[in-house]
């Protein structure tokens, strides 16, 4: 089915043209909205508001155009500011969402398209038009319940540390080295997170991310890695209950108990190698969900060091409870 690339405010998205009747001007939109008070079959939809609202500045709230769709007994009016078709010779790559993302969303986003240009790669969500007018509460109630497969033992991933030289890749595959990569999880330095280097696949300084509305703050979206989409986690929000919004310019790709399904972690700073842990003393882990997510909890006189296990099964449970 042909696809349309649309923009509403700062939000860019893709929808298919099934049922598209025509494109309406701003004047026609006003008349159609007036008739919608008397005609229940005409349903106005604004993707920017449904996708979170932050993409729609107040000064540009009035749409420049709209797409009129006929779907069964309904007529749907989708507000847009700009519409264009994809050139047939530049068909974008269409990627499926990770199962964790699908099970947490209300069905609005069905896939992500990767559009390449001279400026780099752009990730665009493909919206399910039906989700634009379906009852969100009903969508969440009918959310697909998935039970991840039983964990298998972690296998070591070989990595080699290199000084960052400004390129996008900071870590790459190579000879395994013992130790941890650690970074601050709290602005005051009282809590640090760490990942064993044996489970690090790559550390990058790129922006191939797409944030998706309707997800928990600890799982803001997806990351494009080797032409596949990985769930993107904010470890500070997940493990350290950090609520402060700060830039997260680095992305760490780590293995999980399912080697074929790695995760992407968004980091605020370049992590440092911790070779010596003698200054930290181990703390007893409890039965809380967070403690079950940890390999270890350690502390010294200055800070707490948490080493998450990144167990996909437990992550899925924690995030489902957070929605």
N, C-alpha and C positions, 0 to 999 in steps of 0.2 A: 504494500500500500504506500503511495507517495507520502512524503513527510513534509511538514511545514516547520520552518524555524521561526519562532515568534519571540517578541520582546515586549514586556510590560513593566514599565519603570526600569529598574536595574536587573530584573529577572529575565533570563533567557531560557527558553524551553522549546521542546519539540512535541508536536502532536501529529497524528495521521489525519488524512483528509477524508476518511470514511464518513459519509453523511454531510459533507460540506456543501452548502447551497450557494452562498455568496459572501462577499466581503462588504460590510456596511461602512459608510462614512460617519463622521461625528454627528452630523445632522440627523441621519437615519437612526443612529443609536438613540438619540434623545426621544424621537417619536416612538421607537420600539419600546423603550423603557416606560413611556407613558401608557402604552397599550398593555404592558405586562400587568398593570394593576387590574385590568379587566379580563385578561386572557391568561389563565393559569397554565396553559401549555407552553408559554414562553418563559424560559428560566435564565435570568442574567447570571453570569459567572465571571468573577475576576480572579484569575490565577495567582496574581501577586498577593491578594488578601488571603486566599486559601492556603498559599504556600508559606504563610508566616506574617505577611504584612510589612516586614522591614524593607522589602524591595520596592515599596511604593512611597516615594516622597510626597508630602502633602501638596506641594506646588504642582505636581504632575498627576494628580489623582484622576482627572478626567481623561478617559482613553481617547486615542486618536482614531481608532477604528475598532471593528469587532467582526468576529467570524460567526456566521449563522449556520448552525448544524441542525439537521433533522435526524433524530434517533427515535424510532418507534413513534409513540404518541407525543413525544416532546420536541420542542424547538429550543435549542440552547444558544445563547448569545455569549460568546467568549470575548472579553475585553482584551485588546492588544494595542500596542503603539506602533509596532513594525512587524511585517511579515515578509518572508522570502522563502523560495524553494531551494532545495539543495541541487547543485548541478549534478547531472547524471555521471559525469566523469570524476566527480569528487564525492562519491558516496561515502558517508562517514562510517566508521567502525561502530557497531552496535554491541554493547556488552551487557550481560545479565548482572543483576545485583546479587551480592552475597546473600546466602540464606538467612543470616542473622538480620540483615537490613530488611529483607522482604517480610520477615515475620514480625517486625516491629513497626513497619509503615502501615498506613491505612489503605494502601492500594493506589495512591495518587501517582507514584513514580513506578513505571514498569521496566525501565531500562535506562542506560546512559549511553549517549552517543559521543564519540571522540572525533572532533573536527580538527584537522590539521591545516595550518596555514604557515606563512612565512614568519609569523609572530610566535609560533609554537602550537601547542595542543590546547584545545578548549573542551571542557566536559559539559555536556548539556543533558539535563534530565528529560526523558520522554514521559509525558503525562498521559494517564489513562483518562480520556475525556469523560467517561461515565463517573469517575471519582470526583469530578468537579461539581456534580450536583447531587450525588448520592449522600445520604445521611452519614456524616462521619462517625457518629456513635454506633450505627449499625455496622459500619465497616470495621471498626475496632472490635466489636463483639464477634464478628465473623472471621477475625484474624486467624490465619493458618497457624496451627500449633505444631511445631516441629520439635522432635527430640533428637539432638545430635547423637551420632554414633558413639559407642563407648570409647573412652580414650585409649590410645595405644602409647607405649613408652616413647618418650622423646628421644630423637636421634640427634647426634651432634651435627651442627652445621659449621663447616670450616669457614673462618673469616680471617682477614688480614687487616690490621689497622694501618692507616696512612695519615699523615698530617693533612689537614684540609687546605687545599690550594685554591679555593674559590670555585672549583668545579662542582657539579651537582652531586657527584658520587663521593662520599666520605669514607665509607667502608665497602669492601668488596670481598669476594670469595678468595680463600687462600689457605695458608697453614693455620690450624687452630691454635689459639693461645688461651691460657687459663686467665681467669679474672672476671671482673664485673665492669660494665659501663654504668656510671651513675650520673644523676643530674638532680637539681633541686626541684622538689615538688611543691615547695611553699616559698613565697617571696622572702620570708624572714630567715630562711636557711635552716629551720628546725626539723625539716623532714626531707629525706632524699629517697629517690627510687633508683633501682638498679636492675640490670638484666645481665645474666651470664653471657659472656662473649661467645660461648659455644653455641648459643641459640640465636645469635644475630645473623641475619642474612645480608642486610645492607643498611647503610645510613645515608640519607640523601638530603640535599638542600634544594628541593624543587617544590613547585606549587601545583602539582597535578592532583588537586583535591577538588571535591565537590561537596558542599554542605547541603543537607537535605532537611527540610522542615518536617516536624513530627517525630523526630528522634530524641532520645535523652541527651542531655548536655555532655555526658561522658562518651557518647558515640555520635559525633556531629555529622558524619557523612562517610564518603568513600575516598580511596586513594588509588590512582592508576599506577600499576606496577607491572612491567613486562606484559602489557596488553591484557591485563586482568584487573578487576576491581577488588580491592581488599577493604574490609571494614576498618575505618579510621577511628581510633580511640584517643581520648584525652586522658592520659593516665592520672594526672593531678586531680581531675574531677572524679574519676572512678575510685581511686585508691585513697587519696588524701583529702577528699571532700573540698577541694579548692574551688572557689566560686569567682575569683578575680579573673577578669578577661584580659589576657596578655597575648602578644604575638607568639605564634608557634611555628617558627620558620623551618624546623628540621623534622624529618620523618624517619623513624626507625622501623625497619621491617624485621619481625621476629617470628620464629617458628613456634608452633603450639604443639599440643599433644597429638594433633593430626597434621603430619608433615606436609600434606598437600594443601593445607589451608592456613597460610601464615596470616599475621595481623600487621596493621600499620599503626604506629604510635606517634602522636604529634608532640614534639618536644619544644620547650621555650629556648633552650641553650644547647650548645654542642656538648654532648656527654663526655665525661673524663674517665679514663681507665683507672679502676681501683684494684691494684695488685695485692695490697696488704690489708687484711681485715682484722689484724690482731687488736686494734684499738676498739673494736666493737664487741659487745657481749650479746649473746643470743637471748631473746625474750621468749617466754612461753606463748605458744599459739593457742587460741581458744577455739570454740566451736562456731563462732560467728561466720557468716558467709564470706566476709572480707578476709578473715584469717585463713579460711579454707582455700582462698585464692592465692595465698602466699607460700613461697618456698621457705621463707624465713623472715623474721622480724628481729632487728638488731638495734642496739643503741650505744652511744658513748656519752660523754659529758656535754656534748654540744648538739647532737641531732639524733634523729631516728632514721634508720635505714630499712626500707621495705623492699623485698625481692619478690615480685609477683610471679606466679606460675603461668599465667595466661592460659588457663584452662577454658577452652571454648564452651564446654557444657555449663560450667558455673557462670561464665560471663553472660551467656544467654539467659540464665535464670535471673541474675542480678539486674540486667537491663530490662527484662520483661516486667519486673516488679517496679522499675523506676518510671515506666510510661504512665 
